[in-house]
Amino acid sequence: MNEFKNQREFKEEFKRRIIERYGRSIEQAHITEKYMILGEMVRDYASFHSKETKDVISDKGEKQMYYFSMEFLMGRLLTNNLMNLGIYDIVKEGLEDLGIDLNELEDLESDAGLGNGGLGRLAACFLDSLASLNLAGNGNCIRYEYGLFKQKIVNNEQVEVPDQWLSLGNVWEVRKPKHAVNVKFGGHVDMWMGEDGKAIVNHVPSLIVRAVPYDVPIVGYDTKVTNTLRLWSAEVADDACDAASLSEYVNEVREICRNVYPDDSTEHGKILRLKQQYFFVSAGLYNIIDSHLKNYPNLDNFAEKNAIQLNDTHPVLCIPELMRILMDEYKYEWDQAWDITTKTMAYTNHTVLSEALEKWPIQYVQDLLPRVYMIIEEIDRRFKYWVSHDMGRADLMNECCVLKDGQVHMANLAIIGSHSVNGVAALHTEILIKDVMKNFYDIYPAKFNNKTNGITHRRWLIYSNPQLTKLLERTIGPDFKKNPERLIDLMNYVDDPRLQKDFMEVKMERKKILAKYIKDTLGIEVDVNSIFDVQAKRLHAYKRQLLNVMNIIHLYFKMKSDPNFRIYPRTFIFAAKAAPSYTFAKEVIKLIHCVADKVNNDSDINPYMKVVFIPNYGVSIAEILMNAADVSEQISTAGKEASGTGNMKFMMNGALTLGTMDGANVEIVERVGYDNAEIFGLRADDVALIRHENSYNVWDKYNKNPDIQKIVNSFVDSTFSNDPKDFKQIYNELMFKNDEYLLLADFEAYAHAQRNIEEKYRDEAAWARACLINIAQSGFFSSDRTIKQYADEIWDIHPIKVK
């Protein structure tokens, strides 16, 4: 029965369910109860489509893709699902009749705490695009009990408190105990020869954990195709331990799903992280194999019917684990198992930073996963033999092997065991091929390809910015909602003075919404007529939030020393979390707050400049922040950012990129032109040359420029804090580690670019035109385009029809 056919049926069903579930009338029901019932109704409605989708896949023998990722930052799903299902208005008006405000229910939903940053948000965009394009593609992840952490600012410092995202439960999930599987850790491996002459392998584990899946339906836009995000939860297995160590066992099981990215500065944290990775990989693979065998007699055609995408190095244990299952449990010979495995697996690289390319101590892998380690050893042995004997490239053998220096190199394992390796922006892929993975490119040139990242325009434009969406519909028609590439039609209107004016009014409306949020949350009044300059992303040295702060300090000093020098009013907005053990990043957060205290409380300066730090940055905050920005700060050291996707969200909502030629900024500028962005600083090849020739000396920069000297000294001369130790680490990183991310090298160019932005903004018509060009050109950066490329070029999956 369709309870969303019309308002009357929706209201009847809603009332009935409240009584059935909570034994009280609508008038007596608590707001959280109303939220839960609405969510369940929407989820049940989507589940019908989910069943129909599975039936079509099974009946037609369609190939499916599984996206394995440690993170899926889905954001709130209520609005998204109501809109995608086309039932938003029926629900909104039906609830109004019952005296309920849908917005209040929407606000009760918390962001699912299933990730940290760009990696997880990308995975969420991909799921949205897969379903909306009628492609069979599912997610596989861990059901974390707590998110990364909730960020509070106390005495100007970041404090981490638990992110209890499940305090109301997760209304979107359905527990599926019948699909539970056991995952085995530790212990030892026995091997003997069977009667048929084949090896029999018996892994005797020291720890068995029951993995129970929770399924979340992934609803596409205006389609019946509904995929699944499967979240694995660790539970106690039957007969898995003796009662003597029961509490120890229960705790060991529970901590597997307690947190996203346990602190890996300790040995215990590292091992726990490895445990998490194997846990969701093994459970996910068993399930895929199980559902394959319901449709086919054996696993010979496994790679023809299943594609697995490894999102970064976290799920790379998929490769040896699939080999283990195929050989030990289904008796495949090595060569056939290897053929199936490599044809199934594809790997996306998300970073050129060596510290982010995972390496595990051999001892950890051997102790925790003894059989998997044996297989990794054999993969390594065969690879070395092949490279040195068959290819005659013994020189590359030790560079590219999996096991070296006492560590398992996960990125190397990923490349060897996959049929496709992709970067996520043109520049990033070029750096992989020419530098970071150059040796592998020599061995496997055909494996490497680029898939520039994208974002879902449904969430990041249509749903989060209804004002701009209406203006676009009025100007170019509604076609862009289904086909984001049609945004390009806006190019025909960018010179229209009326449209330019209307756009600035829309932007003003969004700035007022953000200003209200800042006032309500932080008690800071910001000037909506000022330039909103936003840097919102994870706090990391290479993303250079510090460079932004240095320019703010520079402007502050200049205005203090020269009463005639004043800037066009500007509001500098930051939003960022720092990893709990990353002390440098936490010090930058403290610096931002101390500078803000000084600037915002100085009556000479605050009419021209305010500094705002929005705490606990996440998807829901991004949804009101990105569409209010005038300037999008994308200022990473060139060659360090793989792609970035925040840059695309800002662009799509009509903000100008102020950035380096890094990641996808390069492709943004290619599309909008240098006049409609503000690009500064060293290019990636300049940075590479400086590194190669070792030609940079930070003290030269410091000694030659009195402005730079004054800024850097202010970190240690008590200008912004009475405790001179406060920013000592920032000073040391810059001056005694030779400014690794070249902030001083780029400072003058950055300050100059900031002045250019101010000049541009003074000409309102020209500014509006530049913003409209950015919106018009943003269709390319839709994740729909990215996913079509993955589907055609890597996964070989095709749209399915659900009647």
DRENSEGU-469038 format. One line per 8 residues: their letters; for each residue y, x, z of C-alpha. Coordinates in pm, whole numbers, plus 50000, padded with zeros to 5 digits. Example, Ala and Ser with C-alpha at 12.3 -4.5 7.8 and 13.67 -1.06 7.14 Angstrom:
BEGIN
AS = 49550,51230,50780  49894,51367,50714 .
END
This chain:
BEGIN
MNEFKNQR = 50000,50000,50000  50347,50128,49917  50566,50077,50222  50864,50214,50027  50861,49953,49748  51170,49782,49885  51380,49765,50200  51202,49461,50341 .
EFKEEFKR = 50855,49620,50325  50987,49949,50458  51148,49780,50761  50836,49573,50841  50611,49878,50825  50853,50090,51029  50873,49827,51305  50496,49776,51303 .
RIIERYGR = 50424,50146,51337  50667,50192,51626  50494,49912,51817  50145,50039,51734  50217,50399,51825  50452,50367,52123  50394,50010,52248  50763,49923,52241 .
SIEQAHIT = 51014,49752,52017  51261,49929,51788  51541,49856,52033  51350,50024,52317  51222,50317,52110  51369,50661,52170  51541,50840,51880  51267,51107,51870 .
EKYMILGE = 51006,50831,51835  51196,50684,51540  51212,51028,51380  50838,51085,51428  50743,50749,51278  50969,50794,50975  50829,51143,50916  50472,51016,50941 .
MVRDYASF = 50540,50733,50696  50684,50978,50442  50398,51223,50498  50133,50949,50453  50305,50834,50134  50300,51192,50001  49932,51226,50102  49833,50958,49847 .
HSKETKDV = 49987,51175,49575  49817,51478,49727  49475,51315,49689  49550,51210,49331  49661,51566,49247  49338,51712,49390  49131,51459,49194  49297,51551,48863 .
ISDKGEKQ = 49248,51925,48928  48883,51871,49009  48808,51622,48725  48981,51829,48459  48866,52168,48589  49227,52292,48612  49310,52645,48725  49502,52670,49053 .
MYYFSMEF = 49728,52936,49202  49740,53030,49571  50050,53202,49704  49954,53420,50001  50259,53503,50212  50321,53589,50579  50636,53377,50556  50741,53037,50424 .
LMGRLLTN = 51093,52943,50538  51079,52579,50435  51392,52451,50608  51409,52085,50705  51189,51865,50489  51294,51507,50567  51591,51483,50327  51417,51701,50071 .
NLMNLGIY = 51105,51483,50067  51295,51151,50063  51507,51272,49771  51217,51426,49578  51015,51106,49621  51312,50895,49507  51310,50677,49822  51618,50811,50001 .
DIVKEGLE = 51837,50505,49941  51570,50251,50039  51514,50436,50367  51882,50497,50443  51981,50134,50384  51668,49995,50551  51738,50198,50864  52104,50089,50860 .
DLGIDLNE = 51985,49726,50875  51787,49822,51185  52095,49987,51339  51964,50341,51288  52162,50626,51131  51938,50837,50904  52165,51141,50958  52089,51137,51329 .
LEDLESDA = 51716,51141,51255  51762,51423,51002  51938,51631,51267  51637,51611,51500  51421,51814,51264  51414,52184,51338  51372,52454,51076  51003,52546,51069 .
GLGNGGLG = 50977,52891,51230  50750,53038,50967  50938,53350,50865  51230,53588,50887  51441,53609,50571  51452,53631,50194  51078,53682,50149  51000,53354,50325 .
RLAACFLD = 51283,53158,50164  51168,53274,49820  50815,53151,49893  50958,52809,49990  51163,52788,49668  50853,52876,49470  50651,52593,49628  50929,52346,49546 .
SLASLNLA = 50940,52462,49183  50561,52463,49139  50529,52097,49242  50842,51992,49050  50707,52157,48733  50369,51980,48775  50186,52309,48836  49890,52336,49075 .
GNGNCIRY = 50011,52602,49319  49951,52607,49694  50077,52815,49986  49866,53000,50244  50024,53121,50569  49994,53132,50949  50099,52844,51172  50319,53044,51409 .
EYGLFKQK = 50370,52883,51749  50717,53036,51782  50954,53141,51504  51110,53485,51479  51345,53413,51773  51645,53200,51848  51954,53420,51849  52208,53376,52127 .
IVNNEQVE = 52516,53589,52179  52577,53685,52543  52859,53928,52631  52897,54003,52259  52532,54109,52230  52232,53953,52056  51984,53803,52299  51648,53675,52172 .
VPDQWLSL = 51507,53355,52320  51191,53178,52197  51232,52964,51887  51041,52655,51999  51032,52491,51659  50724,52288,51753  50882,52121,52059  50855,51780,51887 .
GNVWEVRK = 50539,51882,51701  50543,51922,51324  50554,51576,51173  50462,51706,50824  50128,51864,50908  49777,51721,50924  49512,51910,51119  49194,51956,50914 .
PKHAVNVK = 48919,52074,51153  48647,52012,50893  48784,52304,50691  48782,52544,50989  48622,52886,50937  48527,53175,51163  48707,53508,51121  48535,53817,51259 .
FGGHVDMW = 48690,54130,51408  48568,54460,51553  48208,54542,51637  47979,54736,51404  47799,54704,51071  47420,54720,51023  47283,54782,50673  46927,54787,50540 .
MGEDGKAI = 46746,54753,50211  46620,54405,50120  46289,54333,49944  46475,54302,49615  46610,54655,49651  46965,54530,49729  47156,54629,50039  47179,54371,50314 .
VNHVPSLI = 47490,54403,50525  47525,54251,50869  47860,54273,51047  47813,54225,51422  48165,54142,51547  48311,54194,51892  48561,53909,51845  48523,53580,51658 .
VRAVPYDV = 48823,53354,51607  48811,53001,51470  49076,52946,51203  49180,52581,51180  49400,52470,50891  49703,52242,50915  49809,52103,50577  50169,52025,50482 .
PIVGYDTK = 50220,51827,50159  50460,51992,49912  50640,51716,49722  50779,51776,49373  51098,51622,49236  51040,51298,49047  50668,51363,48996  50340,51255,49154 .
VTNTLRLW = 50215,51614,49167  50188,51711,49534  50055,52052,49638  49961,52188,49980  50096,52451,50215  49800,52545,50434  49891,52690,50774  49616,52859,50976 .
SAEVADDA = 49598,52830,51353  49378,53051,51570  49149,52870,51814  48860,52959,52039  48529,52975,51850  48210,52814,51981  47986,53059,52172  48218,53345,52091 .
CDAASLSE = 48240,53510,52429  48084,53531,52771  48263,53352,53052  48338,53674,53241  48617,53764,53001  48713,53406,52911  49084,53425,52996  49111,53761,52820 .
YVNEVREI = 48942,53613,52512  49161,53301,52511  49472,53516,52533  49355,53744,52252  49298,53441,52030  49626,53269,52118  49846,53569,52055  49737,53585,51689 .
CRNVYPDD = 49959,53289,51604  50220,53327,51875  50497,53502,51678  50616,53597,51333  50603,53978,51306  50501,54093,51655  50701,54396,51768  50533,54687,51592 .
STEHGKIL = 50701,54959,51796  50390,54954,52021  50026,55021,51932  49929,54678,52061  50193,54514,51838  50076,54706,51531  49713,54606,51581  49815,54246,51641 .
RLKQQYFF = 50007,54245,51312  49702,54377,51128  49492,54111,51299  49731,53839,51180  49713,53965,50824  49335,53968,50810  49314,53634,50991  49504,53430,50733 .
VSAGLYNI = 49366,53628,50436  49002,53582,50534  49038,53214,50626  49231,53140,50307  48975,53310,50083  48679,53130,50242  48851,52799,50177  48931,52875,49813 .
IDSHLKNY = 48571,52985,49753  48441,52676,49929  48649,52439,49715  48554,52633,49399  48183,52588,49474  48227,52213,49510  48314,52208,49138  48118,52498,48989 .
PNLDNFAE = 47762,52629,49034  47865,52987,49123  48156,53230,49145  48113,53386,48799  48419,53194,48673  48620,53235,48997  48902,53431,48830  48926,53180,48543 .
KNAIQLND = 48989,52895,48787  49184,53066,49068  49487,53295,49074  49606,53460,49395  49959,53600,49425  50011,53856,49703  50368,53821,49829  50447,54179,49937 .
THPVLCIP = 50191,54407,50105  50114,54178,50404  49827,53987,50234  49679,54284,50044  49361,54275,50257  49272,53990,50016  49143,54258,49778  48874,54424,49998 .
ELMRILMD = 48798,54092,50170  48718,53915,49843  48500,54214,49749  48320,54187,50084  48250,53816,50046  48134,53849,49685  47897,54139,49761  47772,54069,50112 .
EYKYEWDQ = 47753,53692,50101  47699,53612,49731  47506,53926,49631  47730,54038,49343  47704,54401,49230  48016,54617,49277  48129,54616,48914  48109,54239,48872 .
AWDITTKT = 48276,54177,49209  48553,54423,49117  48605,54252,48782  48640,53909,48950  48869,54047,49223  49113,54234,49000  49138,53944,48755  49219,53706,49045 .
MAYTNHTV = 49476,53916,49230  49839,53982,49137  50092,54168,49354  50467,54123,49395  50657,54421,49528  50971,54328,49725  51107,54660,49832  51173,55021,49741 .
LSEALEKW = 51224,55119,50107  50933,55344,50200  50929,55215,50559  50858,54865,50429  50561,54969,50212  50298,54921,50477  50069,55201,50587  49805,55148,50856 .
PIQYVQDL = 49642,55422,51062  49282,55453,50936  49158,55427,51294  49308,55078,51339  49151,54943,51020  48815,55105,51096  48800,54966,51451  48931,54619,51372 .
LPRVYMII = 48767,54561,51031  48469,54798,51003  48311,54644,50692  48642,54593,50513  48725,54958,50583  48397,55071,50420  48496,54878,50107  48848,55028,50106 .
EEIDRRFK = 48684,55374,50125  48467,55292,49825  48765,55154,49626  48948,55479,49701  48649,55697,49606  48592,55519,49274  48963,55520,49189  48991,55896,49249 .
YWVSHDMG = 48683,55962,49036  48814,55742,48754  49163,55898,48753  49040,56258,48763  48730,56230,48539  48783,55938,48303  49160,55970,48265  49178,56342,48311 .
RADLMNEC = 49477,56306,48543  49357,56484,48855  49725,56565,48921  49787,56196,49004  49477,56147,49214  49624,56246,49550  49960,56082,49479  49808,55741,49410 .
CVLKDGQV = 49501,55723,49632  49463,55460,49904  49355,55687,50189  49568,55990,50270  49734,56154,50572  49514,55948,50800  49657,55621,50668  49564,55328,50447 .
HMANLAII = 49843,55286,50190  49862,54911,50128  50094,54919,49825  49856,55162,49648  49560,54936,49729  49759,54639,49593  49831,54809,49260  49476,54936,49212 .
GSHSVNGV = 49318,54600,49298  49548,54368,49097  49586,54292,48728  49964,54246,48757  50237,54422,48956  50586,54279,48940  50930,54363,49070  51182,54087,49142 .
AALHTEIL = 51493,54189,48945  51542,54394,48627  51695,54691,48813  51432,54679,49088  51143,54680,48839  51305,54968,48651  51329,55169,48976  50962,55094,49051 .
IKDVMKNF = 50857,55215,48706  51080,55521,48688  51073,55633,49049  50887,55466,49338  50570,55384,49141  50617,55617,48848  50270,55773,48884  50103,55435,48885 .
YDIYPAKF = 50303,55334,48578  50157,55640,48401  49807,55516,48489  49850,55140,48438  50157,55074,48219  50027,54729,48116  50014,54602,48476  50388,54633,48540 .
NNKTNGIT = 50630,54349,48465  50950,54194,48597  51006,53843,48733  51367,53807,48845  51377,53589,49156  51525,53240,49159  51624,52964,49401  51554,52593,49392 .
HRRWLIYS = 51870,52420,49270  51741,52096,49426  51789,52219,49781  52069,52470,49722  52290,52254,49501  52185,51891,49461  52092,51811,49823  52311,52051,50018 .
NPQLTKLL = 52626,52005,49808  52653,51636,49701  53028,51675,49636  52978,51946,49373  52674,51765,49231  52884,51450,49172  53155,51654,49000  52897,51819,48775 .
ERTIGPDF = 52734,51486,48689  53074,51344,48597  53146,51646,48376  52815,51731,48204  52588,51433,48284  52282,51429,48513  52048,51629,48291  52086,51950,48496 .
KKNPERLI = 51905,51786,48788  51576,51806,48600  51671,52102,48379  51888,52351,48566  51939,52556,48249  52165,52268,48134  52429,52390,48381  52535,52613,48091 .
DLMNYVDD = 52697,52300,47934  52972,52345,48193  53099,52642,47988  53257,52389,47751  53487,52265,48029  53585,52571,48234  53935,52580,48082  54007,52215,48169 .
PRLQKDFM = 54294,52218,48426  54181,51881,48564  53829,52009,48630  53966,52327,48786  54174,52118,49025  53880,51889,49106  53659,52189,49175  53911,52334,49423 .
EVKMERKK = 53918,51995,49598  53538,51992,49626  53546,52347,49763  53811,52241,50015  53591,51954,50133  53300,52193,50188  53528,52440,50370  53640,52162,50605 .
ILAKYIKD = 53275,52080,50686  53210,52446,50770  53535,52478,50966  53432,52180,51179  53091,52338,51241  53260,52665,51349  53497,52477,51580  53217,52267,51733 .
TLGIEVDV = 52981,52562,51777  53212,52849,51865  53544,52688,51956  53723,52897,51691  53988,52732,51470  53982,52870,51116  54238,52811,50842  54074,52617,50557 .
NSIFDVQA = 54343,52745,50320  54238,53104,50384  53984,53287,50167  53636,53226,50315  53466,53563,50278  53097,53538,50376  52821,53791,50438  52504,53609,50542 .
KRLHAYKR = 52174,53799,50539  51937,53995,50763  52116,54272,50950  52001,54605,50810  52173,54939,50758  52121,54928,50378  52280,54582,50349  52594,54747,50491 .
QLLNVMNI = 52747,54479,50711  52913,54784,50869  53110,54856,50548  53253,54504,50568  53353,54560,50933  53513,54894,50848  53740,54722,50596  53836,54457,50854 .
IHLYFKMK = 53926,54734,51100  54124,54908,50825  54327,54591,50753  54382,54535,51124  54519,54887,51177  54737,54859,50868  54892,54528,50974  54945,54658,51330 .
SDPNFRIY = 55124,54972,51214  55333,54815,50937  55501,54480,51022  55586,54435,50653  55226,54463,50537  55043,54128,50547  54733,54010,50360  54660,53673,50203 .
PRTFIFAA = 54502,53474,50491  54132,53547,50513  53840,53434,50727  53558,53688,50746  53231,53512,50829  52909,53688,50926  52565,53542,50993  52268,53768,51061 .
KAAPSYTF = 51976,53835,51289  51877,54188,51388  51511,54270,51450  51457,54285,51830  51381,54659,51840  51642,54762,51578  51911,54905,51807  52152,55014,51531 .
AKEVIKLI = 52160,54662,51385  52218,54512,51729  52507,54752,51784  52667,54635,51457  52646,54275,51585  52819,54382,51904  53086,54564,51701  53153,54252,51491 .
HCVADKVN = 53207,54053,51810  53431,54313,51972  53644,54340,51657  53658,53959,51640  53781,53943,52002  54062,54184,51924  54164,54028,51592  54132,53660,51684 .
NDSDINPY = 54332,53703,52005  54618,53901,51854  54902,53662,51767  55054,53909,51517  54730,53922,51322  54538,53595,51365  54754,53386,51129  54632,53624,50854 .
MKVVFIPN = 54283,53712,50964  53998,53568,51166  53650,53710,51219  53362,53472,51288  52997,53543,51365  52772,53237,51334  52466,53281,51557  52104,53193,51485 .
YGVSIAEI = 52130,53209,51107  51859,53010,50928  51806,52771,50637  52002,52479,50786  52307,52694,50861  52286,52849,50513  52304,52500,50365  52656,52446,50500 .
LMNAADVS = 52769,52809,50481  52690,52902,50123  52866,52610,49956  53185,52670,50155  53222,53037,50061  53493,53164,49826  53359,53520,49829  52994,53625,49840 .
EQISTAGK = 52947,53971,49995  52654,54153,49827  52737,54510,49916  52403,54691,49968  52372,55057,49867  52287,55050,49496  51915,55085,49434  51810,54952,49777 .
EASGTGNM = 51808,54571,49747  51510,54447,49544  51682,54130,49426  51860,53923,49686  51859,53545,49656  52160,53465,49874  52372,53601,49587  52227,53324,49364 .
KFMMNGAL = 52291,53046,49617  52656,53149,49656  52696,53175,49279  52547,52830,49214  52798,52679,49457  53097,52848,49299  53165,53166,49497  53262,53498,49340 .
TLGTMDGA = 53029,53793,49395  53193,54093,49559  52919,54348,49524  52756,54667,49412  52542,54696,49099  52225,54631,49295  51929,54392,49275  52003,54071,49089 .
NVEIVERV = 52380,54133,49112  52329,54331,48791  52194,54025,48611  52459,53797,48762  52733,54021,48621  52558,54041,48284  52587,53664,48265  52933,53597,48409 .
GYDNAEIF = 53107,53915,48290  53301,54171,48494  53611,53948,48498  53429,53681,48697  53288,53903,48970  53425,54199,49162  53197,54500,49123  53262,54832,49299 .
GLRADDVA = 53101,55151,49413  52832,55396,49315  52561,55281,49072  52189,55328,49138  52166,55635,48916  52473,55790,49088  52298,55742,49421  51975,55892,49283 .
LIRHENSY = 52166,56194,49153  52342,56250,49488  52002,56240,49659  51842,56468,49402  52119,56728,49415  52181,56685,49787  52552,56692,49700  52700,56453,49957 .
NVWDKYNK = 52879,56564,50269  53007,56291,50497  53252,56526,50676  53434,56593,50348  53500,56221,50311  53605,56197,50675  53841,56495,50663  54008,56401,50334 .
NPDIQKIV = 54099,56040,50418  54308,55964,50729  54227,55589,50702  53854,55659,50714  53908,55903,51000  54092,55642,51204  53826,55376,51143  53535,55604,51232 .
NSFVDSTF = 53711,55737,51541  53770,55381,51659  53394,55351,51719  53415,55607,51999  53774,55604,52127  53755,55275,52321  53967,55081,52067  53718,54794,52058 .
SNDPKDFK = 53537,54840,52386  53620,54991,52723  53284,55161,52727  53301,55463,52494  52918,55465,52473  52912,55122,52306  52925,55226,51941  52814,55585,51978 .
QIYNELMF = 52496,55518,51778  52695,55378,51484  52915,55689,51491  52609,55918,51507  52428,55740,51222  52732,55787,51000  52848,56134,51097  52534,56317,51212 .
KNDEYLLL = 52281,56165,50973  52508,56227,50675  52584,55858,50620  52246,55776,50464  52366,55453,50300  52688,55607,50162  52939,55377,50335  53213,55638,50338 .
ADFEAYAH = 53140,55728,49976  53199,55365,49873  53473,55277,50123  53781,55334,49908  53628,55148,49613  53534,54860,49846  53882,54837,49999  54026,54836,49646 .
AQRNIEEK = 53786,54560,49539  53895,54352,49839  54259,54384,49726  54157,54272,49376  53989,53963,49518  54311,53874,49699  54512,53910,49376  54266,53692,49187 .
YRDEAAWA = 54272,53422,49454  54649,53387,49436  54611,53246,49083  54437,52919,49164  54361,52810,48806  54214,53147,48711  54011,53156,49033  53872,52806,48974 .
RACLINIA = 53783,52900,48616  53591,53208,48736  53402,52998,48994  53311,52737,48730  53179,53012,48500  52959,53132,48787  52818,52781,48835  52765,52737,48459 .
QSGFFSSD = 52571,53064,48437  52363,53006,48750  52092,52798,48580  51907,53115,48483  51863,53191,48854  51668,52872,48916  51322,52933,49062  51197,52687,48797 .
RTIKQYAD = 51261,52958,48535  51096,53223,48756  50788,53008,48816  50750,52922,48446  50740,53297,48377  50479,53361,48649  50272,53064,48525  50276,53177,48161 .
EIWDIHPI = 50261,53553,48199  50059,53618,48517  49870,53312,48644  49784,53133,48319  49827,52788,48476  49960,52482,48293  50129,52155,48392  49891,51881,48503 .
KVK = 49934,51505,48464  49895,51277,48767  49916,50911,48666 .
END
